[in-house]
Amino acid sequence: MDLLTQLFIKALEGQKVEVTFTGGNFDLKESIESASVAALGRIREILKDAALEDAECFQKIEAIVCEYEALGLDCGVRHDFG
């Protein structure tokens, strides 16, 4: 499933869904952009952490994967260690 589809599904979770396109007060684009910008900000902070040495890069990658998972987005089987 592509990223946009996953973000679409997450944005609609908990929303009452009616199949009409005549308006309403739920702004899908705003919801997706808001979640995306927030996640990018958290990822940026993870990457900017100069306190970690190169051997600790795994921790940075793990933190980024966790950000995706916190959004309910699939990161593929590479993070499925169980």
C-alpha positions in Angstrom: 0.0 0.0 0.0 1.5 3.4 -0.9 2.1 6.2 1.6 -0.7 8.4 0.4 -3.2 5.6 0.7 -2.0 4.8 4.2 -2.2 8.4 5.3 -5.7 8.6 3.7 -6.8 5.6 5.8 -5.3 7.0 9.0 -6.9 10.4 8.4 -10.3 8.8 8.1 -10.0 6.6 11.2 -12.6 7.5 13.8 -14.4 9.8 11.3 -18.1 9.2 10.4 -17.9 8.5 6.7 -20.7 9.3 4.3 -20.1 8.7 0.6 -20.9 12.1 -0.7 -18.6 14.9 -2.0 -20.9 17.8 -1.5 -18.8 19.5 1.2 -18.4 19.0 4.9 -16.0 20.2 7.6 -13.4 17.5 7.4 -10.4 18.6 5.4 -8.5 15.5 4.2 -5.6 17.4 2.7 -5.1 19.5 5.8 -5.2 16.3 8.0 -2.6 14.5 5.8 -0.4 17.6 5.6 -0.5 18.2 9.3 0.4 14.6 10.1 3.2 14.6 7.5 4.7 17.9 8.6 4.6 16.8 12.3 6.3 13.5 11.4 9.0 15.2 9.3 9.7 17.5 12.2 10.2 14.6 14.6 12.4 12.8 12.0 14.5 15.9 11.5 15.1 16.1 15.2 16.2 12.5 15.3 18.6 13.1 12.4 20.0 16.3 13.9 21.1 14.6 17.1 24.8 15.0 16.8 25.4 13.4 20.2 25.1 10.0 18.7 28.2 8.4 17.2 28.2 6.6 13.8 27.9 3.2 15.6 24.6 4.5 17.0 23.1 5.2 13.6 20.9 2.1 14.1 19.2 4.0 16.9 18.4 6.9 14.5 17.0 4.5 11.9 15.0 2.7 14.5 13.5 6.0 15.8 12.5 7.0 12.2 10.8 3.6 11.7 9.0 4.1 15.0 7.7 7.5 13.8 6.2 5.7 10.7 4.7 3.1 12.9 3.3 5.7 15.3 1.4 7.0 12.3 0.2 3.5 11.6 2.2 3.3 8.4 3.8 0.2 7.1 7.6 0.1 6.9 7.8 -3.3 5.2 9.2 -6.6 6.5 12.7 -5.2 7.4 11.4 -4.1 10.8 9.5 -7.3 11.5 11.9 -9.0 13.8 9.4 -11.3 15.4 
